[in-house]
Amino acid sequence: MEDLTRTEMETFLEEKRTGYLYFYTPMCGTCQVASKMLTVVEQLLPDLPSGKANLNFLPEMAGRFEIESVPCLIVLENGEVQEKIYAFQSVPYLYEKLKELKEK
C-alpha cells in the first residue's frame, strides 16, 4: 500500500469508493505494527481499494474524519464512513472486518 498524496486522497473520496484508508505517523511504534498487519490483509484482499497517508502531511483529514489517535483505519462504503478502527487487534480481525466490505 503506497502513501496517497492530498490529490489522490481527494480523488479516492470523491469517487465514493468502498474500501479503507489507513492513517499513521512515522514515529508511532503501534503504527509500524499496524502497517505490517495491513500489508498481510492487502495481499489477502488485493481488489479492495485502499490507501494510506501520513497524518503529519494531511492534518485536514484528521479534522475531516475526526481522527482521535493513530493508527486509524477508516472503513468506507460508497464513500461514507462506516467505522473507525483504532485497535487493530490481529490480522484475522482486520481481515474479517474488511472482507465484509468486499462481499457487499
Long-range contacts (C-beta under 8 A, 24 or more apart in sequence): 1-38, 1-39, 1-42, 1-50, 1-51, 1-52, 2-51, 2-52, 3-51, 3-52, 3-53, 3-54, 4-51, 4-52, 4-53, 6-57, 6-58, 8-51, 9-51, 9-53, 9-58, 9-61, 12-49, 12-51, 13-76, 13-79, 14-79, 15-79, 16-78, 16-79, 16-80, 17-49, 17-76, 17-78, 17-79, 18-48, 18-49, 18-76, 18-77, 18-78, 18-101, 18-104, 19-48, 19-49, 19-50, 19-51, 19-76, 19-101, 20-48, 20-49, 20-50, 20-73, 20-74, 20-75, 20-76, 20-98, 20-101, 21-50, 21-51, 21-52, 21-53, 21-73, 21-74, 21-76, 22-50, 22-51, 22-52, 22-53, 22-71, 22-72, 22-73, 22-74, 23-52, 23-53, 23-55, 23-58, 23-61, 23-62, 23-65, 23-67, 23-70, 23-71, 23-72, 23-73, 23-74, 24-52, 24-53, 24-54, 24-55, 24-70, 24-71, 24-72, 25-54, 25-55, 25-56, 25-70, 26-54, 26-56, 28-70, 28-71, 30-70, 30-71, 31-70, 31-71, 33-88, 34-71, 34-73, 34-88, 35-71, 37-88, 37-90, 37-91, 37-94, 38-73, 38-88, 38-94, 40-91, 40-95, 41-91, 41-94, 41-95, 41-98, 44-95, 45-95, 45-98, 45-99, 45-102, 47-102, 48-98, 48-101, 48-102, 75-101, 77-101, 77-104
